[in-house]
Amino acid sequence: MDKTVRLWDVRNQTCLHVFLHKDYVTCIAFNPVDDTCFLSGSLDGKARIWSIIEHQVIDWTDLRDIVTAASYTPDGTCAMIGLYKGTCRFYDTSGNKLQLYANVDVVNKKGKNFRGKKITGIQCMPGNPSKILITSNDSQIRLYDNTDLVARFKGFRNMSSQISASFNRNGSFIISASEDSHVYLWNVTPPTSTCRGQLKISEKSCESFFSDSVTVAVPWSTESEGKNASDRRGALDGIFQLLKQSSFPGPCFECLTSTVFPVTDDGSTRLMDSATLASNQEGGEDGHSAVVSAATGAEERSDATSVDEEGADFSSAGLGLVIVTASLTGEIRTFQNYVKEAAA
């Protein structure tokens, strides 16, 4: 909240550069094909493309509304910018210049006094970038084909938070945190028609599991290259084999890991696993500020609640799906979906 964007070297934990803004920064997005540039949005209503090398603004545009979400298409040729009043604007970014070419009003066109709600997240569908997922503060997730609305997903709660839904790696599931301390998943079924009056509305076709004070839920990425990624996949495979031997029948999301990042008095964070945190709390060590209190983070198992209008089996379709969550208490958890048949 200091009106800056800070570029960090994660390995060395050092700040490489500070990019000053005129107002509070609300969102950023790296150009996926040019890592020397990034897009930022601010409370001053401006979106800016920055050069990381030159440390300056390449281009900017005044949207005359608070910018609340920003994203690039996978090829980096389009920037999608969400606004506080519920409009999503599409910009051609060829040559790192912002040229407006389309608008979408994310509203429910019912009643006399309808108006848009704050857009909190934008993402393209993997493998099909013309399909765009938009999350907003009316507790709805909308799927667009370019600028045509083709589906709405309901069931979660997002009235005042900056919650953003996302696709899993192949675009077959939508994953989102919720203000009711649950993570929700929807099975993405391609709409049979995008004609007016034939909008697919998926109100109850979802399953959820509990994750205390969750604010972010994203799929585990297995796209990383190198030995470490292979090691992680191998470890998850091993855990999955152990989970299959458990005595809990039916669909479950198992909490695999739980790590806490408590905030210290100087505003910094330090890594702490659940066991260490519990030990410190027993010994009277504070370790975190009064504003952000760290959870004890004991491993938990949550039977997934599932309601599906069409009878689809999400748990088996998403078998092995790993979800990473973060919470208001500073805790990061990983969950894996598995199905265990009941013992005879």
N, C-alpha and C positions, 0 to 999 in steps of 0.2 A: 504493500500500500504506500510505496514511496515514489510513485510516478515513474518507475523505471522498469526496464527489462534487463535482466542480468544473464550473461552467457557464462556457463560454468563448464569447467573441465571435470567431469565426473570422477575420473580415475584419481586425479590429484586433489580433488575437492577444493579447487581454486576458482575464483571469479576472473574470467578473462577480459570482460569488458562490460560496461554499464551504458545502456542506451536510454537517454533521458527523454521523457515525454512531458507534455504540458498539463496532463491530468492523469488520473488513475488508469492503469492498464488493466483491461478486463479479459483479454484473450490474445494468444499468439498462435502462429502456425508456421512451421518450416516448409519451404518449398521442397516437395519430395524429389525433384530432379536437379535441384541446384541448392546445395547446402550452404552456399555463401549468402543466401537471402532468406528473410523471414517476413511474415505479415503480422502486424499488431493492430489491435483495436483498443479504443480508449473511451472514457466517459465524455471526452470533448467532441464525440461524434465523428471522429476521423479514423480512417484506416490507412495505414502506412506500410509501404514496402521498404525494408531496410537492407542496406549492404553491410554484411558482417565485416568484410575486409576493409571497406572505406569508412565504416563507422558513421554512416549518414543515411538520410532518407533518399531513396531513389525516386519514389512517386507517392502521392497521397490523394485521397478524395474525401470530401466532406459529405457525410450521409445525413446530416441534420437530425440525428437521433443517436442515442447511446448504443455503441457497438457492444454486443453481448456474446457473440460466437463468431469464429472464423475457421475456415478450412480451405485446403486446396483439393482439386481433383488429382487423381494419381499421376497424371502426366504433367501437372504443374501449369497447365494452360488456362485454368479457370480458378478464380477465388470466389468462395461462397461466404457471404457475410450476413450474420443474423443480427437483428435489431431489437431494442427493448419493446417497441410497439408491435412486434409480430411480423415484420417484413423480412424476407430473405432476398438479398440482392446478389446477382451473378455478374462477375467482372471477367472480361478477357484480360489475361496477364501476359500476353505476348510482349517480349522485350522488357518485362518487368514494369509495364505501364498498365494502369487500371482503367479499363474501358467498359462501362456499364452496357449489358446487352439484355438483361431480363430481370424481372421482379416477380416474387411470389408472396402473396399475403396469406400468412398462416393463421386462418381464423375459422371459427365455426359460423357459417352463414345461416344462423337461425335467430329469430327475434329481431326487434327493431334496434336494439342497442348493442349489437355484437361488436367486439373489437378484438384485436390480436393481443396475445400474451407474449411475454419475453421469450425469445428463442435462446435455448441454453446449450444446444449441441447440433452439429451438422457433420454428416459423414457419408461418403460414397460407398455403395455396395462393392465389395471385392469382386473383381472380374466383370463387373457391369456398372461402370461409373456413371451411366445415365440415370441409374436409380439412386436417389438421394434420401437419406434418413434425417429427419429434422425433429428434435425434441423441444418442447416448449412448456411454459408454466401453466398450462391448462390440464396437466396430467395426461397428455396425449403424445404419442409418437406417430409421425406421419411419414409415409413412404411416397415419394414423388418419382415419376418417370419424366425426367427433365423438369418441366413446370406443371405437369399434370398429376393431380393427386390420385393415387391408385389404392391406398390402404391406410387405415388408422389402427393403431394398437393401443389398447387401454388396459387398466387393471392396476397399474402402479400409481404412486402419488408423487407429484412434482408441482407444488403450488408456489413455492417461494425459493427453492434451492437452485443451484447451478448444476443440476444433474444432466448428464449427457448419455444417451443410449448409444450403443455401438454394435456392429456386426461381429460375429466370430470370423475366423480366417477365411472360410469359403462362402460366407454370406447366407448360410442356411438358418442361423438363429440371430435374434436380437436380444441383447443383454442390457439391463439397466438397473441401477440402484433405485431406491425409493425412500421417501421420507418416513415410511412406516417400519424402517429397519429391516427391510427384506430386499433381496435381489430377485428380479423378475426376468423370465426368459419367454420369448415367443418363437414359435416355429414359423419361418417365413415361407408361406405358400404362394407361388406366383399367381397373381390375379388372372382370371380367365378373360377379363375385359376391362378396359379403362374408359369405356363409354360413360357419358354422363348418366347418372341414375343407377349405375351398376357398381358403385364404389364398394370395395370389400372392407367390411368393418370387423375387426377381430377384437371383441371386447373382453372375452373370457378365455380365449385360447392361450393360456399361459401357465407356467408353473413358477413357484417361488420358493426361496429358502431364507431362513433367518440369518442376518449378519448385523450385529448390534451397531447402531448409529452409522450405518454405511452411507457414504457420500459418493463413492466411485466404485464401479464394477466394470472390469474389462476382461476380455479373453486373454489367456496366456498365449503369448506369441511363440510359435515354433519355427518361425522363418529365419531366425538368426543363424549366421554362419559360424563355423569354427568348432573347436573341440568342446568348449564350455556348453554350447547349445546341445551337442550330442550327449554330453554327460547329464544335462538336465532332463532330456527326454528319456534317457536310460533310467534315471532315478524315478521319474514319474511312472514309467512302465513297471518298475519294481514295486512301488507303492500300490499301483493299481492291482497287481497280482495279490498283494496282501489283503487289500480291501475286499477282493472277490471271495476270500476265505472267511470273511467275518460272518457273524450270526445274525445280522440285521437284514430282514427280508425287504423287498420292494425297492423303489427308487430312493436314492439318498444323495445328498451333497455332503461329502466328508471334508472337514477342515484339515488340510494337510500341514500347513505351517501357520504360525502366528508370530509376527514380529512387531515390536513397539518402537516408535520414535517419539519419546516424550520431549516436550519443550522445556529447556532450562531457563533460569532466570535471565540470562543474557540474550535470550531469543534464539539460541542455537538448538540443534537436536543431536542426540547421540543414540546409536543403535543399541537396542536392548531386547533380548528375547523374553518370552513370557515367564520362564523360570526365574531369570534374573530379576525381572520386575517384581514378581511375587515375593522373592527373597528380600528385596529392598523394602517393600511395603511392610513386611513382617518386622524388619529391623528398624523401621521408623524413618528410612531415608525418603525424602520427598521426591526428587528427581524430575519433577515436572511443575509447570506453573499452575495457578489456580484456574486459568482460563481453559487450558487443554489438559484434562486429566487422562492419564493412560489407563487403559483397561487391563484387567488381569490376564485376559487372553487365553484361558484354558481351552484345550482342543475341544471342539464340539461337533456333534453330528446332528444334522437337521434333516428330517424326513421332508422331502419336497412335496408341497401341496400343489396339486395339478388339476386344473379344470380345462377341458378341451371340448369345444362345441362339436368338433368333427371326429373326436375319438382318436386323435393322433397320439402316438406314444413318444413323447418328447424325450423321456429318460433313456430309452433304447436308441433313439435316433442320435442323441447327443452323447452317447456313451464315451467316457474318457475325457469329455470337455473339462478343461481347467479354467477357473475364473479367479482373478485376483481382485480383492476388494481393499478399499481404504476407508477409514472411519474418522469421525470427529474426535475420537479419543486418541488418535495418533497410531492406530494399529493397522497393520497390513496383513491380510490373511490370503491364503490360497485354498480353493475348494476344488474337488474333483467329483464329477458326476459318475455314478456307477449303479449297477442294478445287481442285486443278489437274490436269487431264487430262494423261496422259503424251503427250509429243510423238510424232508418227508417225515 
